[in-house]
Amino acid sequence: MDTAAQAGRRGSSEVRAEGLMRGACAALATASALLMGLDTQTETVLLIRKKATVKDVHALWVLTAAVGAAAGYHLLHLLRCLYLGRFAHNPCRNSRALAWAFLLLDKGCAYVTFAATVAAAQACLIALDGAQALQWNKVCNIFTRFCQQVAGSLVCGGLAAAGTALLSALSARNLFRLYPSLSRPRPHPHRSSSTK
């Protein structure tokens, strides 16, 4: 009974830790999506009013959609962790199919968030430094506040991607815990301990 109580405490602390990580990832992804999606700035350039929005650069728009979807995904998993934290028996703990699904979804979320963040960062570097060979001017000299807010969003998106990668490692650990260990010798089913 002592080992069952220890396993139950360990299981609930793991669910709590996963819930905290999912909450942090959801908060970072939400902050990234809001910083990026609500970012606009209007400036006068050569007597013409120009407005910079996230839709002007497709990579920024893709990042906004990707981190918004990641925030929703982490929020759903956070609710799952809160629900499972209230019960001693975790119905997902013995299901290999659910463990595989969670692992693949976590990995997919990590890859999409990371790829969108890196693509948006590359587009932002062109806006920051320009591209002289293509005669593209530096945009961040004109829209300074817009670029600063995008930089903050990129930092939040990168942290959300890193947190999601850690969560996918946790999902892999939970999955492979369901498979029997190959290092432990298994007793032969037809031999008993009394016959040798």
N, C-alpha and C positions, 0 to 999 in steps of 0.2 A: 504494500500500500504506500510505503514511503517513496519507492521509485515512481509509482504512478503519479503521486502528488508532485514530485520534482519534475516529471515530464510535462505535466499540465501547466506548472508555473513557467517552465522553459518555453512551452508552446505559446502561452499567452504573452510572454515577454517578447517573443519573436514577432507575433502579430502586432503588438504595440510598436515595436521598432519599425516594422514595415509600414505601419500606419503613419508614424512620424515622418519617415522618408517620403512616403507618397504625398503627405500633406505639404512638405517642403517643396517637392517637385511641382505639385499643383499650384502652389503660391508663386513659385518662380516662373512657371509657364504662363500663368495668368498675368503676372506683372509684365512679362515680355510682350504678350499679346496686346495688353492695354497701352503700354508705352508706345508700341509701334502703331497700333491701329488708330489711336486718337491723336497721333502726331501730325500737325499741320503748321505751316508758317507761311505768311504772305510778306513779300518784299517787293520793292520797286526796283526794277532793273532796266536801265535805259528808257525811263519814262513809261514803262509798262509794268503793271502789277502782275506778279507771278506768285502762284501758290504751290508750295511743295507739299505733297501728300504721299502716303505710302503706296498708292496706286501708280505713281509715276515710275517706280522701279519694280518690275515684276518679282524679283528675288525678295524684296521686302514684303510684298503682298503674300507670297508663298510662305515666308516665315511666319507672318501673322496667322495664316490659316493653320499651319502645322503646329505652332505652339498653342493655339486655341484648342485644337483637337487633342493635343497631349494633355492640356489642363483638364479637359472633360474626362479623358481616359483615367487620369490619376485620381480625379474626384470620385469616379465610380468605384475604383479600387479602394479608395480611402473609406467610402461607405461600406464596402465589403469587409474591410478590416475592422471597422467599428462594430459591425454586426457580429462578426465572428469573435471579437474580443469579449462579447457579453456571454458567450456560451463556452463551456468547457470542451465540448466535442466539436471539432472542426470537420465538417463533411467534405471539404476539399482536400484534406490531408492524405486520404487514401486513394484518391482518384488520379490515375496517371494521365487520363485524357485532359482533365482540367489543368493539371500541372503543365502538360505540354502546351496547352492553349495559352496559359498565362506567360510561359517562357517566350513563346513566339510573338505574342502581342507586346511584351515588354521589349524584346529585341527590336521589333519593327518600330515601335515608338521611339526607342533610343536612336536608331539609324536615321529615321525621318527627321527627327528634331535636330540631330547633329548635322545632317546634310543640308537642311534648310538654313541653319545658322551659319555654316561655313559659306554657302552660296551668297547669303546676304552680306556677310563680312567682306567677301571678295568684291561685291558691287559697291560696298561702302568705301573700300580702299580706292576704287576708281573715282568716286565722288570726292574723296579727301585729297588725293594727289593729282587727279586728272590723268589724261593719257595724251601726251604730247604727239605721239606718232599718229593718233587719230584726230588730233586737234580738239580734244575734249577738255574744257576748262574745269578748274576746281570749283565744285558746287558748294562745298562746305564753307568757303569764304563768304558766300552770300547768305546761305541758310544755316547759320551757326547753331542756333537753338535746335533746329530740326535734326541736325547731325549729332548733336550731343545726346538728344533723346533717343535716337536710333542706336547710338553706342551703348547707352544704358540697357536698351532692350536686347542688344546682342550679348551683353554680359549675362543678363538674366537667362536668355535662351541657352547659352553655353553651359551655365550652371545646371539648368534643368536637364540638358542632354547628359551631362556627367552623372547627375543623380539618377537618371533613368538607366544609365549603363550599370550603376551599382545595383539598382533594383533588378535588372535582368540577371546579374550574377546571383542575387538572392533567390530569384525564381529558379535558376539552374540548380542551385543547392537544394531547394525544396523538391525539385523533380528527381534528382539523382538519389535523394534520400529514400525514394520509394522503390528503388531497385536494390536487390540483394547484393551484398558486398562480395566481390570476387576473391578478396584476400582471405576471408574466413573459410576454413575447411568445413564443408557441409557433411553431416553424417550420412552414411549410406542407408537408404530406406529399408533394405532387406537384412541388414546385420543388426543384431542387438549388442548391447554392451557386455552381456554375459558370455556370448560365444566368440571365440577367437580362433 
